[in-house]
Each structure stands twice: as C-alpha cells, then as structure tokens.
Amino acid sequence: MAQVRAPEIRTARDRLGLSRELLSRALDVSTRSIERWELRGSGAVSADTQRRLATVSEIADLAREVYGEDVPSFMATPRRSLGMRTPREALAHGDLDAVRQVLINALEGHWA
C-alpha cells in the first residue's frame, strides 16, 4: 500500500474546485476517506487509488499551466471531446484519463 499526502490532495482539490464528494467519486473512495486523509495528513491507499490520485494531481497541474487563474471556467465548460460533459462531470464519473488528455491536447495547441 502506498501513502497519500494530505497537502497534495487538498491542493489538487482546491485548484480544480472539487468538493470532497466529487473527488471521492473520481477516486472511487468514500467522502469520509478524503476527509480523513486531509485531516490526518496521510493514510494507506491501494495502488489503484494512488494512481488515480497522481492523475488528479497531474490534471490540476496541467489545468493551471494551460488556463492559469481561469481553471474554474475550464472545469465548468462542456467539451466535445468529453461527450459534451464538463471536465467536472467527467471527473465525477471517473473519466480522469479523458480529462487529462483534453489538457494535454490543449497544452500542445490542439483545442477541442
């Protein structure tokens, strides 16, 4: 089991404007787990959860790099490449890789 670090979770969650509930859906864990990780500073998680946490953190970093202070607007705008869902909705349904790819494409200048 890998360890999760609270500051990284909170930073990514804040940057993307996600509630604990939405982040818990993206990670397929309970809201209580998110709360416990943030309050206690760390906790043991499965390899799959650690991978998903790393992806959320990468999404937060990419969003800031591409959109700067306009990340909230990005998160609320429906995208054709996400089936006309917003990135927030896609994350809530666990489609982390799709949101990550939208940001990679934007970083490379391929807007969709």
HUHU-V726163 format. One record per residue. N is the residue number from 1. NEAR is the number of other ideal C-beta (glycine too) atoms within 8 Angstrom. Layout:
N_NEAR + N_NEAR
This chain:
1_6 + 2_8 + 3_8 + 4_14 + 5_8 + 6_12 + 7_6 + 8_10 + 9_14 + 10_9 + 11_10 + 12_15 + 13_13 + 14_7 + 15_10 + 16_14 + 17_8 + 18_11 + 19_6 + 20_11 + 21_7 + 22_11 + 23_14 + 24_13 + 25_11 + 26_13 + 27_12 + 28_8 + 29_8 + 30_6 + 31_8 + 32_6 + 33_11 + 34_15 + 35_9 + 36_9 + 37_13 + 38_10 + 39_7 + 40_8 + 41_6 + 42_8 + 43_9 + 44_6 + 45_11 + 46_7 + 47_7 + 48_6 + 49_12 + 50_11 + 51_8 + 52_12 + 53_14 + 54_8 + 55_11 + 56_16 + 57_11 + 58_9 + 59_15 + 60_12 + 61_8 + 62_12 + 63_15 + 64_10 + 65_7 + 66_10 + 67_10 + 68_6 + 69_4 + 70_7 + 71_13 + 72_7 + 73_8 + 74_11 + 75_12 + 76_7 + 77_8 + 78_7 + 79_12 + 80_7 + 81_9 + 82_15 + 83_5 + 84_6 + 85_11 + 86_11 + 87_14 + 88_12 + 89_9 + 90_13 + 91_17 + 92_9 + 93_8 + 94_8 + 95_10 + 96_12 + 97_7 + 98_10 + 99_13 + 100_12 + 101_9 + 102_13 + 103_12 + 104_9 + 105_11 + 106_10 + 107_9 + 108_6 + 109_5 + 110_6 + 111_5 + 112_7
